[in-house]
Amino acid sequence: MNAPQPLHFKPSEGFRARSKAVVDNPFLRQSFRGAMDFLMSKRAAQFPDAEELESLRTLGESIRQYNLAKLPELLEQLEANLRRNGVQVHWAETPDEANAIILGICRQRRAKLMVKGKSMVSEEIELNHAAEAAGIDALESDMGEYIVQLADEKPSHIIMPAIHKTKEEIARLFADKVEGVDYTDNVDALIQIGRNVLRQKFLEADIGLSGVNFAVAETGTLCLVENEGNGRMCTTAPPVHIAITGIEKIVEKLEHVPPLLSLLTRSATGQNISTYFNMISGPRKPGEKDGPSEVHLVLLDNGRSQAYADEQLRKTLQCIRCGACMNHCPVYTRIGGHAYGTTYPGPIGKIVSPHMLGLEATATMATASSLCGACSEVCPVKIPIPELLMRLREESFSAPHANPAMRGQGAGHSALGSAVWRGWAWVYRSPALYRMATWLGSRFGFLMPSRQGGWTSVRVPLKPAPKRLRDRLRERG
Amino acid sequence: MSARDRILAKLRPFSPSTATSAPDVAAWFAGHRPVESAGEKAARFRHFIELAHAEVHAVTSANWLTTLRDVLRDRDIDRLLVAEGTPHGEAALDDLPRQGVECATYDLAIEAWKTEMFNATPASLTAARAAIAETGTLILWPDALEPRLMSLVPPVHIVLLDATKIYNTFYEAMILEGWKDGLPTNALLISGPSKTADIQQTLAYGAHGPKELIVLMIGGEQ
């Protein structure tokens, strides 16, 4: 009898099938194409001056690299200054630890209802599931997140969570799931429905949860970027505010914020600034009449320290989560966010998820790229995404070795694949072997099978030409 | 070992011991935008905040209450939340009730009247501390007199702005005002009424915060 195999969550499994399902769905294709074209043109309109854009990206990159270099020191400085301001700071190595901290605060406060501002890190730790299991109602309040939660789905884009849904689908969803609501596909009316439901929840909630866009070490300040006002509601109206962030989102100085904020909103949604920029430096002070009486910050590692330990992979942590890389990605545009099966989709998802989930679960993600480079061209902090994808392919498919830089190194390795590449390298290194191999190819090309795996599903079979280039050139003299 | 110590221990060996050179943010902003006159800054501020769907009225320190009354009358609003103890709040308290507009004040902690704040407060009046021309942005520092929720919960938010306090950029505002040496519990940048494009990229106003943002700008017409 075989020993029982450990079970693993494998987003890689089914990646192909999910991608194919979207590619075969003309409505979804059209919806993503339209949305991405819209976001790309809005971004382009915000950067009319190529020189300004380039110098601002260079500045953004240097700010992120400078702060990452000082990360451990800055984390301690941030913690000290937040504590001084009256904010309680918690550290979590894993999603489970982060959930336990958050639910512990909820239990202490006997909380029943938690309203949530948009936070991808809370998606990353699957807080909503953990809260549900603990009997706490965790309600998303960003309109897109609210829609996705009502539909029992996950966000398909980090900035526009419900980008895969048409207004007719949302209209049906509201009519089905929201009490006392008739079908309407008028967008203003739909937003008002969401507003009315959630306003009551902001009033009642025991806990408000949010993410963090920038955490400023020198002042002990948590900065949040948003348009709707739900983020401000979550961080201001309930008696307790819990913020959660990855450990990388720190800047040392307040003056580092304006360039990053400008890059973020212009790259993400093509706005010169978001409607709200909310800077929180502490709970309600004596004499103040509103604001939470308790503010907590949860600092989450979840694989980020693995990326940090390698100079090249560390660049992954420069990310400010604008989503421009997915908006410009030909692969994301065709397969959408859900196909990836990870919290973060698209180019950034491909380089960050392996650190969170291990390469066992994400080995093929890095291969879903044509390496066209559009992502790194628009990245506001110049992350060399194609270079990192190449590195991740190497980590996934090379033979397992001692002291790997990444969890799951070699997960995609196959003896046959390796042998083929070794043979290829051997032939290409030796002119004599190469000449012989191409000669054999030109003579026996007719033996090539007519079905060649994935290649021939949409293309004609590959067949070596009867005459090699070198033969043709020789004939020409 | 705590999670904190374990995380820091994983990071520390890889943090370069030699300092990386600090990014020169000041140099970038020095070459970023020409210095503008007060009038140019007011015009730029107005252009951008109007693009974001805010309504701007040019007023003077003598006539702003008249404009405020007109703004309220046009919307059939007969109840306004004002900040007692501030000059503009006191001026409104002195004037509006005689004109038939009831003035509510934020004199109790929110717990005592949260439902009323959410369900029976159609409009509020606050001041802005300053503004930013480049992005059409109001800067608010809520405090004990003018608390945080005043600029968020009422569906109509009216802001009084002194046009001489408009900075060129966000960077300039934080440097000239020395923000790093003392921030309030909550500092806000507000650049229009609440909005969302989460349904099929269609822009809709009044998502969760104010549906209307009205700026009464004192001065700035040069």
Contacts between the chains, C-beta under 8 A, distances in Angstrom:
chain1	res1	chain2	res2	distance
A	34	B	201	7.9
A	35	B	201	6.0
A	38	B	201	5.2
A	39	B	201	8.0
A	52	B	32	7.6
A	55	B	28	6.6
A	56	B	28	7.3
A	59	B	23	6.1
A	59	B	25	6.9
A	59	B	28	5.0
A	62	B	23	4.2
A	63	B	23	4.7
A	63	B	25	7.4
A	65	B	20	6.6
A	66	B	20	5.1
A	66	B	21	7.6
A	66	B	22	6.0
A	66	B	23	5.4
A	69	B	15	6.4
A	69	B	16	5.3
A	69	B	19	7.8
A	69	B	20	4.3
A	70	B	15	6.7
A	70	B	19	7.8
A	70	B	20	7.6
A	71	B	11	5.7
A	71	B	15	6.1
A	72	B	8	5.3
A	72	B	11	4.3
A	72	B	12	4.9
A	72	B	15	5.1
A	73	B	15	7.0
A	75	B	7	7.8
A	75	B	8	6.8
A	75	B	11	7.7
A	76	B	8	7.3
A	79	B	4	8.0
A	85	B	185	7.9
A	91	B	2	7.0
A	91	B	3	4.3
A	91	B	4	4.0
A	91	B	7	5.8
A	92	B	3	5.8
A	93	B	3	4.9
A	93	B	6	6.0
A	93	B	7	6.1
A	97	B	3	6.0
A	141	B	208	7.0
A	142	B	198	7.2
A	143	B	196	4.7
A	143	B	198	4.0
A	143	B	199	7.0
A	143	B	207	6.0
A	144	B	196	7.7
A	144	B	198	3.6
A	147	B	198	6.9
A	147	B	199	7.5
A	160	B	197	7.6
A	160	B	198	6.5
A	160	B	201	7.5
A	161	B	198	7.2
A	162	B	198	5.6
A	162	B	199	7.1
A	163	B	201	7.9
A	165	B	199	7.9
A	165	B	200	7.7
A	166	B	200	6.2
A	167	B	199	5.3
A	167	B	200	4.7
A	167	B	202	7.1
A	170	B	199	5.6
A	170	B	200	8.0
A	187	B	199	4.9
A	187	B	200	7.0
A	187	B	202	4.3
A	187	B	204	5.4
A	188	B	204	5.1
A	190	B	199	5.8
A	191	B	196	6.2
A	191	B	199	6.9
A	191	B	204	4.3
A	191	B	206	7.1
A	191	B	207	6.0
A	192	B	206	7.3
A	194	B	207	7.7
A	195	B	206	6.6
A	195	B	207	6.4
A	195	B	208	6.1
A	198	B	208	6.4
A	199	B	118	6.2
A	199	B	208	7.1
A	200	B	118	7.9
A	202	B	118	7.4
A	202	B	208	7.5
A	203	B	114	5.9
A	203	B	115	6.5
A	203	B	118	4.7
A	218	B	180	5.9
A	219	B	179	7.6
A	219	B	180	5.8
A	219	B	183	5.4
A	221	B	183	5.9
A	227	B	194	7.1
A	227	B	195	5.3
A	227	B	196	6.1
A	227	B	197	7.9
A	227	B	207	7.2
A	228	B	194	5.7
A	228	B	195	7.0
A	228	B	196	4.9
A	228	B	198	8.0
A	228	B	207	3.8
A	228	B	208	4.9
A	228	B	209	7.0
A	229	B	152	6.0
A	229	B	194	4.0
A	229	B	207	6.2
A	229	B	208	4.1
A	229	B	209	2.6
A	229	B	210	7.5
A	230	B	207	7.0
A	230	B	208	4.4
A	232	B	148	7.8
A	232	B	152	5.2
A	232	B	188	7.7
A	232	B	209	6.6
A	233	B	152	6.7
A	233	B	208	5.6
A	233	B	209	7.6
A	236	B	148	4.9
A	236	B	149	6.0
A	236	B	152	6.6
A	236	B	186	7.3
A	237	B	110	7.8
A	237	B	114	7.6
A	237	B	149	6.8
A	237	B	153	7.8
A	239	B	111	7.9
A	247	B	7	6.7
A	247	B	11	7.9
A	253	B	25	7.9
A	253	B	180	7.0
A	254	B	174	6.0
A	254	B	179	5.8
A	254	B	180	4.5
A	254	B	183	7.9
A	255	B	25	4.9
A	255	B	26	7.5
A	255	B	171	6.6
A	255	B	174	6.8
A	255	B	175	6.8
A	255	B	180	7.4
A	256	B	23	7.1
A	256	B	25	6.6
A	257	B	170	7.9
A	257	B	174	7.9
A	258	B	25	7.5
A	258	B	29	7.7
A	258	B	169	6.8
A	258	B	170	4.5
A	258	B	171	4.2
A	258	B	174	7.2
A	259	B	25	6.2
A	259	B	28	6.8
A	259	B	171	7.8
A	261	B	170	7.1
A	262	B	170	7.9
A	269	B	197	7.4
A	272	B	48	6.7
A	272	B	134	7.4
A	272	B	135	4.9
A	272	B	136	7.8
A	273	B	135	4.0
A	273	B	136	7.9
A	273	B	137	5.9
A	273	B	170	7.9
A	273	B	189	7.0
A	273	B	191	5.0
A	274	B	191	7.1
A	275	B	52	7.0
A	275	B	190	7.0
A	275	B	191	5.5
A	275	B	192	5.1
A	275	B	193	7.4
A	275	B	194	6.2
A	275	B	195	5.8
A	275	B	209	7.7
A	276	B	188	6.8
A	276	B	189	6.9
A	276	B	190	6.1
A	276	B	191	7.6
A	276	B	194	7.9
A	276	B	209	7.4
A	277	B	137	8.0
A	277	B	188	7.1
A	277	B	189	3.8
A	277	B	191	8.0
A	278	B	186	7.2
A	278	B	188	6.0
A	279	B	183	6.6
A	279	B	186	6.9
A	279	B	187	4.2
A	279	B	188	7.1
A	279	B	189	7.9
A	280	B	185	7.2
A	280	B	186	5.7
A	281	B	183	4.6
A	281	B	184	6.9
A	281	B	185	5.7
A	281	B	186	7.3
A	281	B	187	7.4
A	282	B	185	4.5
A	283	B	185	6.9
A	284	B	185	6.7
A	285	B	144	8.0
A	285	B	185	5.7
A	287	B	144	4.6
A	288	B	143	7.1
A	288	B	144	5.2
A	288	B	147	6.4
A	288	B	185	6.7
A	289	B	106	6.0
A	289	B	108	6.9
A	289	B	109	4.8
A	289	B	110	5.9
A	289	B	144	6.6
A	289	B	147	4.5
A	290	B	109	7.1
A	290	B	110	4.1
A	290	B	147	4.5
A	290	B	148	5.2
A	290	B	149	4.9
A	291	B	147	7.4
A	291	B	148	5.3
A	291	B	185	6.0
A	291	B	186	6.2
A	299	B	7	7.5
A	301	B	3	7.9
A	301	B	7	4.9
A	301	B	10	7.5
A	305	B	7	6.1
A	305	B	10	3.9
A	305	B	11	5.6
A	308	B	10	7.5
A	308	B	11	5.6
A	308	B	14	5.8
A	309	B	10	7.1
A	309	B	11	8.0
A	309	B	13	7.7
A	309	B	14	4.8
A	314	B	14	7.7
